[in-house]
Amino acid sequence: MLKDAETGEVVEVNTADLRKLEAFAQRQVRAQAELLRVFRSAKIDSIQVRTDQPYASALGRFFETREKRRLHG
């Protein structure tokens, strides 16, 4: 069960339906790609982290890369 925080709409998602899972995964890939495209076109740095993995090293690399880019223009 998922509840939209803005509208309050509640949706039940059947995670046993492999077609729906695959469709959701494909929509997420497209949405992430579009978001990355928008960020890049606006020259906004971004980072993707996962909730099922430690993020400290990825975040450290992100800031190291930003700093190198800042110093070397």
N, C-alpha and C positions, 0 to 999 in steps of 0.2 A: 504494500500500500504506500503510495506516494501522495504527499499533500503539497500543493502549490502554496508557497508562503505568501504570495501576493493576492491570489484570488480565493484561496481556501479550497479550491477544487481538489477532490480526492480521486485518484486513479489507481486501480488495481492492475499490477503488471504480472502476467503469468510468465515467470522465468523458466518454465519448463518448455515453452514454445520456442524451439530453436530458430524458426524463421523470424520471429519478433526480436529475438536477441541479436541475430545477425543484422537485421534492418536497423536496430538501434545503434549497433556498433558502427555501421556504415554512415549513419547520420552524424554520429559523433566525430568520426574521422573527417567528414566534409566540413562540419562546423569548426573544428579545430584548425583545419587548413585555411578556411576563410578568415578566421580570427587572426592567425599568424600573418596572412597576407595584408590585412588591414593594419596591423601593428607595424609591419615592415614599411608599408607605404607611408605611414605617419612617423617613421623613424622612432618607434617606441620599442624599447628593449622588453623582452618577455622571457619567461622561463616556464617550462612545464614540469611539474612534480607529481609524483604518484602518492596516493594515500597508503599504498601497501608496501612502500619502500622507504628507507631512510632518505631524507632530503638534504642533509647537511653538506655532503660532498658536492652534490649538484648545485646547491646554492653558492657554495664557495667558488666553484668553477665559473659560475655565472658572474659573480662580482669580480673575479680575477680577469676575466675576458673583458668586462666593461672597463676596468681600470686600464688595462693594456691599450684598448682602443682609444680611451680618453687621452692617454699620454702620447700615443703615436699618431693621433689625429686621423 
